[in-house]
Amino acid sequence: MNVIDRVRIEAAILRYDFWLEMRGVRGSRRRDLRRELRTNLTEATADVGATRALFGIGSPKELAFAATEVDPSRPRWSQAAIWASAVFAIVVFGCLFTAIAFTAGVEASGVTGSTVRGSVFPWFGVDYAARVEPGRGGLAVGAGGIGTYFFGLPLLTFLLVAQPWRLLRRSRQTLPAAE
Amino acid sequence: MPPHDPQMLKGVLGLLLLSMLSTGENYGYGIVTQLRAVGFDDLAEGTVYPGLTRLEAAGLLESHLVRSDSGPARKYYRLTSAGRAELTLRRAAWDGLVASVETATSDLTSDATTHAAPAAEHTTGDPA
């Protein structure tokens, strides 16, 4: 087997492993499935060539999904981390955008030298404050209570995607087998 | 040989895999070549490997690693006692299905023959 074939096989195994991880398959099980696929692909490549061997397994994503249909999955930590990070980024962007818009509004109203407070949709419970100094002497902006959004929403997303209650389901499934 | 219907193949995949392993233990690609040798050329590896994983998860197969000279260690599968029992059940179910289908299709064939006969007579009588 030449280097290119080896790289193609490893790339397929890497994609397979990624989707197994996304499906919440635990590490040791993933290692087993990876090793088995590597063996089968190596044998098939020696027999019919890498192109036909890789064509035979089809999409690594679908293969991973088909291989884990009956697997008692662990919580999907990786997928949850990706989604929680995305939600965090959206919340930060939204908060900054709102703060800039709020400050621009205060500046446009011509109020200077005093702090203007207010709530902005959809940030319920967040107290936006902006202060524009006279003669363009500077501005200050703040958002009180935004921490709930910064940490609460990503945490909620993390829990909903990860589904930690899968641990309970797994222990219930493994209990009769142990007995 | 005409290509097999993928849906039909999906329905009998478990039976095929259990039957292949009833003759002795084998590993993933070995089973694929075994199936191809008996006429299942269109059965993709992407169908066989998850099938083996599912049967193993169901307790019908057990596996062990065997060192290979040609590459990484092979994962060999063999039937468990539950797997043998399941194979017997599935064979009986398959035989029953084949018998029913044959009865139904032979009835259809005879019906088609009896219905076709007058039509043939009519056709032959037409030019006159």
Interface residues (C-beta under 8 A of the other chain):
Chain A: D32 L33 R35 E36 L37 R38 T39 N40 T42 E43 A44 A46 D47 A53 G56 I57 G58 S59 E62 L63 A66 A67 E69 V70 D71
Chain B: Y27 G28 Y29 G30 V32 T33 A44 E45 G46 T47 Y49 P50 T53 R54 A57 A58 S68 S70 G71 P72 A73 R74 K75
